[in-house]
Amino acid sequence: MGIILVVFGAWVVVKLGPSGEAQFSATSRAPGAVLVPPDVLNSLDVPVRVTATRRDGGLLRLVVAASTDARDILSTSAVSTVGAAHYPAGTLDLRRSGTGELADVSTSDVWRLAATGPGNASLLVDQARAPESLVVTSGDTTPLSDVTVTLTWADRAWFLEALIATTLGAVLAAFALNDLWQGRVLATQSSTTGTETETAEATR
């Protein structure tokens, strides 16, 4: 058990780093928008940074709103929805749906947060108003394609917890190895004593 804790804890420590950062990415090649639903966006009780990057350097717009509002606006649009995040692979599932023309999200006033940039854009989304959804578009009705979306969660407590688990595992392993060693020494001593006794009796 101690060795398992050491191996797992040390691996998590290296993977997360001192910042306790976990990052997941996926690239959508299907034309349309990208939707990050609440079961992913609000899956952890820490802020999540969502970054989108276009290979062609075109305009990107990220917007966040109540989940029902976002889904209503995209109800007839072609959308790639972000699914489960896979750790430690650092990947995200994408599910394609709809075939309609992309909605122009800039015409709506439901968005709580918004960010726009050429080639890439990012938003830090807190969890205060969950459930919410994040939408990645071109900022108009031009469908996106070949866009990479990255979700990053960071919590230093995760790093500290992994470090504690590693330390605890090392202590347990040390005690277990010491017990095994002591048992072996006692068994050896007992065997030696028994042999000496038999030799003494034979001599008599």
N, C-alpha and C positions, 0 to 999 in steps of 0.2 A: 504493500500500500504506500509506504514511504517513497519507494523508488518511482512508483507511478506518479505521485504528486510532484516529485522533483522534475521528472521528464515533462509532464504536462504543464506545470507551472512555469518552468524555464522557457518552454516553447512559446507560451502565451506572452511572457515578458518580452521576448525578442520580437514576436509578431506585432504586439501593440506599441512597444516603445514607451519611453517615459511619459509621453502625452496621452497614452491610452487611446490611440486612434485606430479605428476600424473602418476600412474603406471598401466600397463595392461598386463595380462598374458594369455597364452593358452598352453595346452599340446597336442602335436601331437603324436598319437599312431600308425598312419599308417606308414609303412616303406617307406623311401625315404629321400628327402631333405625338408627343410623348406624355403620358400621364403617370404620375406617382401617387397612388391612392393612399388613403389614411392607414390601411393595415401595414403599409411599409413606412410611410412618412412619419407616422405617429407610433411606430412599433416600440420605441424606447423612450423613456422619460428624460431624455437629454436632447438639446438642440441638434439638428442635423443640417449639415451644409450640402446643398445640392448644386452641382456644377455641370453645365452642359457645354460641349465643344463641337463645332462644325468643322469638318475637314476642309470645306471650300472657303472658309473664312466669312461666310455670310452672316447676316444679322440674326441674333437669337433673343428671345424674350422669355423670361421665366415669371410666372405669376402664381400666387397662392390664394385660395379662397375656401370657403366652406365646401365640403365634399359634394353636397347636393347641387350647389350652384355650378361648380366646375363640371359635373357630369351633365347637367342640363345644357350647358353651352356646347359641350362636345358630343351631344347625343347622336348627331347625324354625321360626325366627322370620322375620318380614318384615324385610328389611334393605336399606338403601341403602349400597352399598360405594363408598368413594372410590377413584377411578381416577387416571389420569395428571394431573400438574400441568402447566399450560401457562404458560410464561414467554415474553414479558413480560405476557401478558394477565392473569395473576394469577387464573386460574380452575382449578377442579378438575372432573374428570368424576365422575358418579355413575351407578352401575349398580344397578338394583333387582332383588331376588331374594326368593323365599319369600313365603308368605302366612299363615304360622302366627301364633299369639299370641306377643306379645313375652315373652321370658324375664325373670324377675326376677333381675337380676344381683346384687342385694344379699344374696342367700342363698348366694352362692358365696365361698369363701375363696382362690380362685386369683389374685385381683387383686393385683398388686404396687404399683400406684399408684391412688389414687381421689380424686376431688374432687366436691363437690356444691354447688349454689347455686341460688337462685331467679332465673330469667330468664337467667342466664349462669354459666358455670363454665369453668375452664381448668386445664391441666396442662402442666408442662414435662417432656418425656420425653427422657431421655438415651439414648445408644445402647449402653450397657454390656451389656444383656441381649438384644440383637436375636437372632433375629427376634421381634418382639412386635406385638400388635394393640391398637388403642384402640377402645373402644366408647362410644358416646353414647346414653344412654337417659334415661327420665324418673325412673329410680330404682326403679320398680315395673313392673307389667305394662301400664301405660297407654302406648299407642303414641304416639310423637312425630310431629309434622307441622309443617311450616313452621319448621324449625330450620336455622340457618346455622352451618356449621363452617368455621373459619379455621385454616390451618396457617402458622406463621411460623418461618422459619429465619433466623438472624443470625450473621454471621461477618465481623469487621472486615477480615480478610485479603482478602475479595472486593473490598471498596472500595479497598484499597491496590493490589491487583493491577490493577484497572481504571484507577486513577490512574496507575500505572506505564505501562500500555499507552497511555494518552492522551499521556503525556509522551514516550514513545518514538516514537509516531506523529508528534508535533509535530516532533521532532528529524529524523526521516526525511524528513518533508515539507519542512522547511526546507532540508536538504541537496539534495533533489531540485530544489526551486525555484531554489536557488542555482546548481546545475549547468546548469539550463535557461537561466537568465539569463546566466551566463558564456558558454555556447555561443552564445547570441543575440548577445552583445556581440562575441565573436570573429568570428562570421559577418559582422556589420555592418562591423567594422574591416577584415576581409579584402576585403569588397566595395568599401569606400571606397578602400583601397590599390590595388586593381585598376583602379578608375576613374581614379584619379590617374595611374597608370602609363600607361594608354591615352591620357590627355589630354596627358601629357608627350611621348609618342612622336609623337602627331599634330602637336604644336607643332613638333617638329624637322623 
